[in-house]
Amino acid sequence: MFPVPRITESFIDGVIESLGWKRYVDIREPIEGELNADYVSPNEVLELKIFEEEGLDKSGRQSKIAALYERFTTDKGVVDLELDQAPIEIRRELETLVSMPLQTAVKKASKQIRQSAKALNMDGAGVLIGVNNGYSYLNADNFESLLVRRCRNDSTNIDHAACITVDYHQGAFDAFVFCTVHCHTIQGGPEWCESKRFQKAVLGAFNDAMGQMMADQMNPKLWYGSLIPVTDIRFERNGVMYVREAPYVPDSRFEKT
């Protein structure tokens, strides 16, 4: 096991600075009680939302998910919670349930972007930067698709969504770390003109951070706040165990050559 960088607000601050953009508070001092976005580029207002909590840790959400699966339980008493394996009859309802934290963030981000654009007298695009650090039930593809859906359904002020996921899978010996950055158009307009620059800046900063952590693994400061690997999700309701197993990481020491 080794420390893996977490995408934090200060990390994104550095990306924004490298692109020549500004933090909103460096341009205009917010009024008390005013909602404001995080960043401003020459043509966009950008808001950052970081998802740190595992959405399936909530007891109430677990109970609702168990109720959805009730008619699909087996004599074995174990239900596979993998979202991509969900029965088609409940897939949409399940996606709605597990995307509730995303909906809350999207609604707030929409208000922040609208108010900041108005305060700055800007008529450019609104961009949501969504970072998935800890909601491991949603892999990168599912996080992106559900965040984009929520933006389309729950906001009229978000034109583009930049989705960032760091997946850290740890086996007995080997580990895999993937950082994905994809930008999506929300309102049916043109592609975000800064999407390639933003993606390159995020991946470059992440690779630099990974290099620093690999070179200085014994530094306890680097371990504090580092990303934890994806683990199994398990909960029980009425004698039935609901499980989402972490992806298997093969051990290269025992692979045949």
N, C-alpha and C positions, 0 to 999 in steps of 0.2 A: 504494500500500500504506500502511496506517496501523495503529497498535498496537491490538490487540483484547484485552480483559481475559481473563485465565485464571482459572477458578474454582479458587481455592486454599483451603487449610484456613483461612487468615486471613479470606478472603472469607466462608466459611460461618460462622466465628466471629462476624463482624459481623451476619450474618443471624440467628443464634441469639440474640445479644444484643438485636437489635431486636424480637424476639418475646417477650422477657422470660424466655427459658430460660437454662440454665446449662451451662457446661462441666463434665464429670464431675469433673475434677481440682480444680475450685473448690469442690466439695461434699465430696469425700472424697479424701484422699491415697492413691494406689494403693500397695499392698504390692508389694515387689520380686518380680518374676516373675509378678505377677497380670495377667491379661488384663482390660482395661477398655474400655468404650465411650467415645465422645467427648462426648456431650451428654445432658442430662436435661431433660425438660419436666415439668410437673405430672403427666402421665399416661403418659409414654413414656420409654424409653431408646433413644437414637439413636446409630448408628455411621456414620461417614463413610468411604467408600472412593472414591479418585480414581484413574482409569485414565489414565496418562500415556503408556504405551508403545504403539507400533503392534504389535498382536498378530501380524501377518503378517511382522514382521521376524525372527522366530525361525526359524532354519534347519531345525530339526527339524519344526516345524509346516508349513513350506513343503513339505518332502518328503512329509509325510502328505497334504497337500492335493493335491499333484501325483499321488500314487498314486490318490486318489479319482477324479481327472479322467482318468486314463490311457485308459480306454476311450472317452472322449468327445473326444480330441484329433483335430484335423483335419490335412489335408495342408498347411495354411497354417502350422502350427506355433505358433499363437497361441490361447490360451484366455482367454475373458472370465471373470474371477473375481468379477464382481458377484454378491453373495449372492442378490439377488432374481431373478437370471437363472440360478441353478444348476439343473441337471437335477433333476427330481423324485426320480429314483432315488437321488441322493446328498445331497439337500438336508438331511435330518435329520442324517446323519453329518457333513456340513460344519458345520452349526450347532453340533454337539457339539464339534468340533475348535476352532472359533474362539471358543467360549464358555468354554474352559478357564481363562483368566485370571479370568473372572467367577466361575467355580465356586470357585476358590481363595479369592477375596476374600469370597464369600458364606459359605463354611464358617468362616472366621476371624471374620467379623462376627457370626455366630450364636453362637459361643462367647463373644465379648466381651459381647454383649447379655445372654446368660444369666448370666454371672458378675457383671456390674454390677447387674443387677436383683436378684440374690440378695444381693449386698453391701449394697444400699440397701433391701432388704426391700420391693421394689416388685413388684406383680403386674399392672402396666400393659402396654401393647403395646410390641413391639420394632419399630424403624423403621430401615431401611437407606437412607442417602442415597448414591446412586451417581452419580458425576460422570464423564462421558466427555470428557476433554480431548484425548487423543492417539490413541485407538484409532479411527482414521478409517475403517477398513474397515467398521465398524458405524455406519450412519447412526442418527439418533435413534430411528426406529421399531424397527430391528433391535436396537439396544442395549437398549431398553426390554423388548422381547418376550423376549430371551434372558436378561436379568438377572432378570426376573420368573419365567421358567421355572426358572432355577437356584435362586432363592429357594424355589420350591415343591418342587423335587426334593431340595434339599440342606440345608434348614434347617427346624426346627420352632420357632424362636425369633423369626423375622422375620414380623411381621404385615402390614407395609406397606413398599413400596419407593418412594422418591422419586427419580425418574430425571431427571438434568440433563445436557443435551448442548448444547455451543456449536459450531455448524458455521460455519466461516469459509472462504468460497470466493472466491478472488482471480483475476480475469481480467486482461487486458492493461491495462484502464482501470478497469472497474467491479469492485465487490466486494459480496458478500452475507454478512451475519452474522445467524445465527438462534440464539436461546437458547430452548430448549424445556424446560419443567418439567412433568412429569406424575407423579401419585401413583397407585399401584396397590395394591389389596388382595391379599394373598398367601394367607391361610389361609381364605378364604371368609367372613370376618366382614363387619361393616359398613365403610363408607368411613371412612378416617382423618378424624376430625373437624377436624383442623388442616390438612388438605391445601390448602384455598383460601388460608389465611393464609400458609402456607409458600411456596406458589407465588407469591403476590403479593410477598412479601418478597424472594425470590430475583430475580424479574424487575425489581423496583424497584431493587435494589442493582446489578444488571447494567447497567441503563439509566443509572444514575448514574455507574458506572465508565466506560461508553462515552462519556458526555458529557465526563467529565474528560479522557479520552484524546484525543478529537477537538479539545478546546479547547487542549490543550497537546502537540501532536504532536511538537514539536521537543525535548521533554524526554527525554533518553536513559534516564532511570530508568524511564520508562513503557514503553520498548521492551524493556528487560531482563525476560525471563520472560513476555513477551506471547505470546498464542496464535499458532501458525503456521498458514498456510492449508492446507487439504486438498490433497494432491498425489497424483500417480499412484503406484500400488503395482506393482512389477514384480520378478519373479524368474524364473530359468531352471532347468529340470531336463531333462536328457537331450535337449537341442536344442529343447525346447518353451518358449516364453515365456508366462508367466502374468501377466495384466494386469488391474488394476482402475483404470480411468481416473477421474481426478477429474471431478466434474460440470463441464460447460461453462458458462462465464459469458459471455454475449453482451456485445459492446461497444456501448454506447449511442450512441457518436459516429457509428456507421455505420447506425443503425436508421432506417428510413424513417418519416417523419411523415405 
